C-alpha cells in the first residue's frame, strides 16, 4: 500500500504545474458536472419509470374492471336461463322428433338464447344435446366430435358451474379435418361452458332433471376482439405487449396475434399468479422489462402488460441531448476560464524558470520583471533580491579567493621539503646510534614513520589497523617524553582492524588524556584504548584514570574552548562523513578519570563516499 502511495506521489511530483492545474480543474469542475448530469438523468429516469409503472398498472386494473363487467353479465345470463319455463318444458318434455320438429325446436331455443345472450361481444351461443345442436348458426359445432372434445371434458369437470375456457383454435379443439376446409370467420375463440343440471319450474323451485332426462350443455363463444377493443387503445409505449393468460400459461389474448391459443409459461408467471396484482421488473431476452399485472376476478385469468424500459425512457432522449449539450457548454466555458487562470499563474513562473536557468549557466544579475503583489509576485521579488546577493557574494568570494591563493603561495614558499626533513632526521638518527642513544634513535624512527604516514596519505579515510600503528608510535614518543608516567592497554577486536575510519581520529583524545588527564600525577597513569563491534555499530573508546573534569568543562571541550579544537574537529568530521547520529560522547568524573566514546556505522561506505558516487 505504501509503495503504491509513494509511486503515486512520485508521479504527481513529476507532473508540470500546468498539468496539475488542468487535472485539478477536471476533478473540481468537469467530474462534478458529469456526476450531476448523470444523477439528474438517473433521478428523472426513476421518476418517469415509476409514473409509467403506476399508470400502466392503473390501466390494467381499469381494463380488468371492464372485462369483469362484461363477463359477469354472461355469468348472470347463464344463471338466468335456468329460470326459463320454455326451456324447461322443451328439455323435460322432449320426445323423439322428426327433422322438421327439431328445426322448429331449434327456432324456439334460438329465441330463448338470444333473449339472454344478445350482447355484441358474444359470437355464438349453443345448447348441445345428443340429438341436436341448438343455437346460433354462425359456427358449426360438429355433433359427432363434440362429446370427445376438450370443451365437453371441461364442462363435465365443472359439475354444473359456468367455466371459462382459454382461447383455442376452433378446428383443433374438435380434432376434425372437415372443419379445416370450411370458411369460418373466426378460427380463434374463447368460451364459457356449463352443464345444465337443473331448471326452474313454475318460478317456484329448481327441479333436478331426472336420470331419464338428458342434461343439456350450454356453450357461449366469444371473439378475442372483446379484449382487443378494450386493451389496444390503452397501450402507451412502443414495443409493449399486452397478455391475458390462465394460471397454466394458456394465452387467452395477446397483442401479438401469433401467440393466440398457445401455451407459454415464463419464469415470472408463477410469481405474478401468486400475488394477484402488482408490478415487477425482469430481464427478458437481455432487455429490462416492467410487468404490470392484475387478476380478472370472474375468470381467474391474469392481465399483464410487458413494457421495455427503453420505450418508457424514449421521451427522455430529447432531455438527455439537452443535458449533454448544456454540460458541454459548461465544460467549454469552464475550460476557457481555467486556461486563463492557469496561464496567469504559470507564465510568470516560466519566466522565473528561464531566469534560474540563466543563473545556473553563470549569467547573474538576471532580473525578472514583476507587476503583481500575490504569492508569485513575492516569489519573483525574493528571487531578484537573491540574485543581487549572489552577485555581491560572488564578487566578495572572488576577491577572497585571490587573497587565499596569495597566502598559499606564501605558505608554500616557507614550507620545508619533506625529503629534506627525512634526510635530516636520518642524520640525527645516525648520530644517536654512534653515541649509543638507542631510545633517541627509536623515537626518531617513530617520528619519521609518523611524518611519512601523514605526508603521503592524503585520503580522508584509512584502515583502522594503519591508524592504530601510527597511534602506537605517537604514544611511544609521549611515554618517553613523560618518562613512563602512564601505561597503555589495548583491547581491539580483530574484525575492527580493517574497518575504515577517519584518519588520526583517536589522536586528539589520547593527547588530551596524556597532557591534561595525567598532568597532576608522576606515575600510575592508565590509558585504555578499545575497539569493538556491536550490532550495526562500531565503538571506539579512550579511557584514563586521570584528574577528570566536570560538565562545564566537558561542554567547553566540545563547543567553545579553542585549546581543544582537535576534539571538536574530530566530532565535526565524523558527523560530516557519516551523519549527525554518529560522533563523540564524553563521560568524566573529577579525580576518577575520563571515558571518551566514538560511535561509527558498521558499513564501510561513508556519507562522503556515497556523495562522491
Residue pairs with C-beta under 8 A, 6 or more apart in sequence:
12 20
15 23
17 345
17 346
17 349
18 342
18 346
21 338
21 341
21 342
21 345
21 346
22 338
22 342
25 334
25 335
25 338
25 342
29 331
29 334
29 338
30 331
30 334
33 327
33 330
33 331
33 334
34 327
37 323
37 324
37 327
40 323
41 316
41 319
41 320
41 323
44 316
44 319
45 313
45 316
48 312
48 313
48 315
48 316
49 290
49 309
49 312
49 313
52 236
52 237
52 290
52 307
52 312
53 279
53 290
53 292
55 236
56 236
56 279
56 290
56 292
56 305
56 307
57 277
57 278
57 279
57 292
57 293
57 294
59 234
59 236
59 292
59 305
60 292
60 293
60 294
60 303
60 304
60 305
61 277
61 294
62 234
63 230
63 231
63 234
63 303
64 294
64 295
64 296
64 297
64 303
66 230
67 226
67 227
67 230
67 296
67 298
67 303
68 296
68 297
68 298
70 119
70 121
70 226
71 164
71 192
71 296
71 298
71 299
72 298
73 119
74 117
74 119
74 122
74 162
74 192
74 220
75 162
75 192
75 298
77 116
77 117
78 116
78 162
78 192
78 194
78 218
78 220
79 162
80 116
81 87
81 112
81 113
81 116
81 196
81 218
82 196
82 198
82 199
82 200
82 206
83 199
83 200
83 203
84 112
84 115
84 116
84 199
84 200
85 200
85 201
85 202
85 203
86 108
86 112
87 109
87 112
87 127
87 199
88 199
88 200
88 201
88 207
90 105
90 108
90 109
91 196
91 199
91 209
91 213
91 214
91 216
92 199
92 209
92 213
94 105
94 131
94 213
94 214
96 131
97 105
102 131
102 132
105 132
105 134
106 132
106 134
106 135
109 127
109 134
109 135
110 134
110 135
110 136
113 125
113 126
113 127
113 134
113 135
113 136
114 125
116 125
117 125
117 220
121 222
121 223
121 226
122 220
122 221
122 222
123 136
123 138
123 139
123 186
123 189
123 221
123 222
123 223
124 135
124 136
124 138
124 139
124 220
124 221
125 135
125 136
125 218
125 219
125 220
125 221
126 133
126 134
126 135
126 136
126 141
126 218
126 219
126 220
126 221
127 134
127 135
127 196
127 216
127 217
127 218
127 219
128 134
128 141
128 146
128 216
128 217
128 219
129 214
129 216
129 217
130 147
130 214
131 214
132 143
133 141
133 143
133 146
135 219
138 185
139 170
139 184
139 185
139 186
139 189
139 221
140 179
140 182
141 174
141 219
142 174
142 176
142 178
142 179
145 174
145 175
145 176
146 152
146 174
148 175
149 173
149 174
149 175
150 165
150 168
150 173
151 165
151 173
151 191
151 193
151 219
152 217
154 163
154 165
154 193
155 163
155 193
155 194
155 195
155 217
156 195
157 163
158 193
158 194
158 195
159 195
159 197
160 194
160 195
160 196
160 197
160 198
161 194
162 192
162 193
162 194
162 218
163 192
163 193
163 194
164 190
164 191
164 192
164 298
164 299
164 300
164 301
165 190
165 191
165 192
165 193
166 190
166 245
166 246
166 250
166 251
166 252
166 261
166 301
167 188
167 189
167 190
167 224
167 250
167 251
167 252
167 253
167 260
167 261
168 188
168 189
168 190
168 191
168 261
169 187
169 188
169 261
170 179
170 184
170 186
170 187
170 188
170 189
171 179
171 180
171 184
171 187
172 261
186 223
186 224
188 224
188 260
188 261
189 221
189 222
189 223
189 224
190 221
190 222
190 224
190 252
191 219
191 220
191 221
191 222
192 218
192 219
192 220
192 222
193 217
193 218
193 219
193 220
194 217
194 218
195 215
195 216
195 217
195 218
196 209
196 215
196 216
196 217
196 218
197 208
197 209
197 215
198 206
198 207
198 208
198 209
199 206
199 207
199 209
200 206
200 207
201 207
209 215
224 252
224 253
224 260
227 244
227 252
227 253
228 253
231 242
231 253
231 255
231 303
232 242
232 255
235 242
235 255
235 305
237 307
237 308
237 311
237 312
238 311
238 314
239 308
239 311
240 255
240 305
240 306
240 307
240 308
240 311
241 254
241 255
241 256
241 305
241 306
242 253
242 254
242 255
242 303
242 304
242 305
242 306
243 251
243 253
243 254
243 255
243 259
243 302
243 303
243 304
243 305
243 306
244 251
244 252
244 253
244 254
244 296
244 301
244 302
244 303
244 304
245 251
245 252
245 264
245 269
245 301
245 302
245 304
246 252
246 300
246 301
246 302
247 269
247 273
247 300
247 301
247 302
248 263
248 265
249 263
249 264
249 265
249 266
249 269
250 261
250 263
251 259
251 260
251 261
251 262
251 263
251 264
252 301
253 260
254 260
266 284
267 282
268 280
268 282
268 291
271 280
272 278
272 280
272 291
272 293
272 302
272 304
273 302
276 294
276 295
277 293
277 294
277 295
278 292
278 293
279 290
279 291
279 292
279 293
280 290
280 291
280 293
281 288
281 289
281 290
281 291
281 309
282 288
282 289
282 291
283 289
284 306
287 308
287 309
287 310
288 308
288 309
288 310
289 306
289 307
289 308
289 309
290 306
290 307
290 309
290 312
291 304
291 305
291 306
291 307
292 304
292 305
292 307
293 302
293 303
293 304
293 305
294 302
294 303
294 304
295 301
295 302
295 303
296 302
296 303
345 376
348 368
348 370
348 372
348 376
348 377
348 380
349 376
351 368
351 369
351 380
352 368
352 379
352 380
352 383
355 366
355 367
355 368
355 383
355 387
356 383
358 366
359 366
359 387
359 390
364 387
364 390
364 391
364 394
365 387
365 388
365 391
366 387
367 384
367 387
368 380
368 383
368 384
370 377
370 380
370 381
370 384
371 377
418 451
418 455
421 451
422 448
422 451
422 452
425 444
425 447
425 448
425 451
426 448
428 444
429 441
429 444
429 445
429 448
432 438
432 440
432 441
432 444
433 441
439 480
442 476
443 476
443 477
443 480
446 473
446 474
446 476
446 477
447 473
447 477
449 470
449 473
450 470
450 473
450 474
453 466
453 470
454 470
454 504
457 466
457 503
459 503
460 502
460 503
460 573
460 577
460 608
461 500
461 501
461 502
461 503
461 577
461 606
461 608
461 609
462 500
462 501
462 502
462 503
463 497
463 498
463 499
463 500
463 501
464 496
464 497
464 498
464 499
464 500
464 501
464 531
465 497
465 498
467 501
467 503
467 504
467 505
467 506
468 490
468 492
468 497
470 504
471 504
471 506
471 507
471 510
471 529
474 507
474 510
475 488
475 510
475 514
475 527
478 510
478 511
478 514
479 486
479 488
482 514
482 518
484 523
485 518
485 521
485 522
485 523
485 524
485 525
486 514
486 518
486 523
486 524
486 525
486 526
486 527
486 544
487 525
487 526
487 527
488 527
488 528
488 529
489 526
489 527
489 528
489 529
490 528
490 529
490 530
491 528
491 529
491 530
491 531
491 532
492 529
492 530
492 531
493 531
493 532
493 533
495 533
496 531
496 532
496 533
496 538
499 538
499 600
499 604
500 604
500 606
501 540
501 600
502 570
502 573
502 574
502 577
505 540
505 570
505 573
505 574
505 598
506 529
506 540
506 542
506 598
507 566
508 564
508 566
508 567
508 569
508 570
509 542
509 567
509 570
509 596
509 598
510 527
510 529
510 542
511 566
512 557
512 564
512 567
512 594
512 596
513 527
513 542
513 544
513 546
513 594
514 527
516 546
516 547
517 525
517 544
517 545
517 546
517 547
517 548
517 593
517 594
518 525
518 544
518 546
519 546
519 547
520 546
520 547
521 546
521 547
524 545
525 544
525 545
525 546
526 544
526 545
527 542
527 543
527 544
528 541
528 542
528 543
528 544
529 540
529 541
529 542
529 543
530 539
530 540
530 541
530 543
531 538
531 539
531 540
532 538
532 539
533 539
533 602
535 602
536 601
536 602
536 603
537 599
537 600
537 601
537 602
538 599
538 600
538 601
538 602
539 597
539 598
539 599
540 597
540 598
540 600
541 595
541 596
541 597
541 598
542 595
542 596
543 593
543 594
543 595
543 596
544 593
544 594
545 592
545 593
546 593
546 594
547 590
547 591
548 588
548 589
548 590
548 591
548 592
548 593
548 594
549 557
549 588
549 590
549 594
550 588
550 590
553 588
554 586
554 588
556 564
557 564
557 567
557 568
557 586
558 567
558 568
558 571
558 584
558 586
559 568
567 584
570 584
570 598
571 583
571 584
574 582
574 583
574 584
574 598
574 600
575 582
575 583
576 607
576 608
577 606
577 607
577 608
578 600
578 601
578 606
578 607
579 601
579 607
582 599
582 600
582 601
583 598
583 599
584 596
584 597
584 598
585 596
585 597
585 599
586 594
586 595
586 596
586 597
587 594
587 595
587 596
587 597
588 594
588 595
